[in-house]
């Protein structure tokens, strides 16, 4: 019998509280010097994310990224074509 593998995204949603998540995202963004969009553009992207059916608790369920992280990066786009 094959053992069921749990969803990594679901485990993340359950295991990290918002403060831990924010700290991890901030830390990773600090390594992306030169690859960040303006705060205004990031916020516009996040507004689109929040109205998306794949958005859940700060995660994109289509690609698995934290939306704040992905929306902050110049070289990323929405996997659903919203921005």
Phi and psi restraints in degrees (value plus and minus 20) as a CYANA .aco file:
   2 UNK   PHI    -101.3   -61.3
   2 UNK   PSI     115.1   155.1
   3 UNK   PHI    -100.6   -60.6
   3 UNK   PSI     119.1   159.1
   4 UNK   PHI     -92.6   -52.6
   4 UNK   PSI     112.0   152.0
   5 UNK   PHI    -117.7   -77.7
   5 UNK   PSI     105.6   145.6
   6 UNK   PHI     -92.6   -52.6
   6 UNK   PSI     133.1   173.1
   7 UNK   PHI     -91.8   -51.8
   7 UNK   PSI     103.7   143.7
   8 UNK   PHI     -81.8   -41.8
   8 UNK   PSI     -61.5   -21.5
   9 UNK   PHI     -80.7   -40.7
   9 UNK   PSI     -62.6   -22.6
  10 UNK   PHI     -84.8   -44.8
  10 UNK   PSI     -60.3   -20.3
  11 UNK   PHI     -82.1   -42.1
  11 UNK   PSI     -60.9   -20.9
  12 UNK   PHI     -82.5   -42.5
  12 UNK   PSI     -64.5   -24.5
  13 UNK   PHI     -79.3   -39.3
  13 UNK   PSI     -56.7   -16.7
  14 UNK   PHI    -103.3   -63.3
  14 UNK   PSI     -49.8    -9.8
  15 UNK   PHI    -113.0   -73.0
  15 UNK   PSI     -49.4    -9.4
  16 UNK   PHI    -120.9   -80.9
  16 UNK   PSI     113.6   153.6
  17 UNK   PHI    -106.3   -66.3
  17 UNK   PSI     149.8   189.8
  18 UNK   PHI     -80.9   -40.9
  18 UNK   PSI     -58.0   -18.0
  19 UNK   PHI     -84.5   -44.5
  19 UNK   PSI     -63.5   -23.5
  20 UNK   PHI     -82.8   -42.8
  20 UNK   PSI     -63.6   -23.6
  21 UNK   PHI     -82.1   -42.1
  21 UNK   PSI     -67.5   -27.5
  22 UNK   PHI     -79.7   -39.7
  22 UNK   PSI     -60.8   -20.8
  23 UNK   PHI     -84.8   -44.8
  23 UNK   PSI     -61.9   -21.9
  24 UNK   PHI     -84.6   -44.6
  24 UNK   PSI     -62.7   -22.7
  25 UNK   PHI     -85.1   -45.1
  25 UNK   PSI     -65.0   -25.0
  26 UNK   PHI     -80.6   -40.6
  26 UNK   PSI     -62.1   -22.1
  27 UNK   PHI     -82.4   -42.4
  27 UNK   PSI     -65.7   -25.7
  28 UNK   PHI     -86.7   -46.7
  28 UNK   PSI     -58.1   -18.1
  29 UNK   PHI     -86.6   -46.6
  29 UNK   PSI     -49.1    -9.1
  30 UNK   PHI     -85.5   -45.5
  30 UNK   PSI     -39.5     0.5
  31 UNK   PHI    -108.3   -68.3
  31 UNK   PSI     -25.9    14.1
  32 UNK   PHI    -120.7   -80.7
  32 UNK   PSI      16.8    56.8
  33 UNK   PHI     -76.5   -36.5
  33 UNK   PSI     111.3   151.3
  34 UNK   PHI      65.4   105.4
  34 UNK   PSI     -25.1    14.9
  35 UNK   PHI    -138.4   -98.4
  35 UNK   PSI      -4.7    35.3
  36 UNK   PHI    -121.1   -81.1
  36 UNK   PSI     122.8   162.8
  37 UNK   PHI    -105.6   -65.6
  37 UNK   PSI     150.9   190.9
  38 UNK   PHI     -86.4   -46.4
  38 UNK   PSI     138.3   178.3
  39 UNK   PHI     -80.0   -40.0
  39 UNK   PSI     -57.2   -17.2
  40 UNK   PHI     -82.7   -42.7
  40 UNK   PSI     -65.9   -25.9
  41 UNK   PHI     -86.7   -46.7
  41 UNK   PSI     -61.4   -21.4
  42 UNK   PHI     -78.1   -38.1
  42 UNK   PSI     -66.0   -26.0
  43 UNK   PHI     -84.3   -44.3
  43 UNK   PSI     -57.4   -17.4
  44 UNK   PHI     -83.7   -43.7
  44 UNK   PSI     -61.1   -21.1
  45 UNK   PHI     -83.9   -43.9
  45 UNK   PSI     -63.1   -23.1
  46 UNK   PHI     -85.2   -45.2
  46 UNK   PSI     -51.6   -11.6
  47 UNK   PHI     -81.8   -41.8
  47 UNK   PSI     -61.9   -21.9
  48 UNK   PHI     -83.7   -43.7
  48 UNK   PSI     -60.7   -20.7
  49 UNK   PHI     -80.5   -40.5
  49 UNK   PSI     -63.0   -23.0
  50 UNK   PHI     -85.8   -45.8
  50 UNK   PSI     -40.6    -0.6
  51 UNK   PHI    -117.8   -77.8
  51 UNK   PSI     -12.7    27.3
  52 UNK   PHI    -112.0   -72.0
  52 UNK   PSI     121.3   161.3
  53 UNK   PHI     -88.4   -48.4
  53 UNK   PSI     -35.4     4.6
  54 UNK   PHI    -108.4   -68.4
  54 UNK   PSI     -25.0    15.0
  55 UNK   PHI    -103.8   -63.8
  55 UNK   PSI     107.9   147.9
  56 UNK   PHI    -170.0  -130.0
  56 UNK   PSI      96.4   136.4
  57 UNK   PHI      31.4    71.4
  57 UNK   PSI      23.5    63.5
  58 UNK   PHI      63.9   103.9
  58 UNK   PSI     -17.6    22.4
  59 UNK   PHI    -133.0   -93.0
  59 UNK   PSI     127.5   167.5
  60 UNK   PHI    -113.1   -73.1
  60 UNK   PSI      94.6   134.6
  61 UNK   PHI     -95.6   -55.6
  61 UNK   PSI     -30.8     9.2
  62 UNK   PHI     -99.5   -59.5
  62 UNK   PSI     -60.5   -20.5
  63 UNK   PHI    -134.3   -94.3
  63 UNK   PSI     -37.7     2.3
  64 UNK   PHI      71.6   111.6
  64 UNK   PSI     -20.8    19.2
  65 UNK   PHI    -100.8   -60.8
  65 UNK   PSI     133.1   173.1
  66 UNK   PHI     -91.3   -51.3
  66 UNK   PSI     107.1   147.1
  67 UNK   PHI     -83.9   -43.9
  67 UNK   PSI     -57.6   -17.6
  68 UNK   PHI     -83.3   -43.3
  68 UNK   PSI     -57.2   -17.2
  69 UNK   PHI     -87.6   -47.6
  69 UNK   PSI     -73.1   -33.1
  70 UNK   PHI     -82.6   -42.6
  70 UNK   PSI     -61.7   -21.7
  71 UNK   PHI     -88.5   -48.5
  71 UNK   PSI     -37.4     2.6
  72 UNK   PHI    -106.0   -66.0
  72 UNK   PSI     -32.5     7.5
  73 UNK   PHI    -117.7   -77.7
  73 UNK   PSI     112.5   152.5
  74 UNK   PHI     -83.4   -43.4
  74 UNK   PSI     -56.1   -16.1
  75 UNK   PHI    -112.4   -72.4
  75 UNK   PSI      -6.4    33.6
  76 UNK   PHI    -134.7   -94.7
  76 UNK   PSI     136.4   176.4
  77 UNK   PHI    -157.4  -117.4
  77 UNK   PSI     147.7   187.7
  78 UNK   PHI     -91.6   -51.6
  78 UNK   PSI     111.3   151.3
  79 UNK   PHI     -88.0   -48.0
  79 UNK   PSI     -32.5     7.5
  80 UNK   PHI    -125.4   -85.4
  80 UNK   PSI     -13.5    26.5
  81 UNK   PHI      55.9    95.9
  81 UNK   PSI      -0.7    39.3
  82 UNK   PHI    -100.7   -60.7
  82 UNK   PSI     -45.0    -5.0
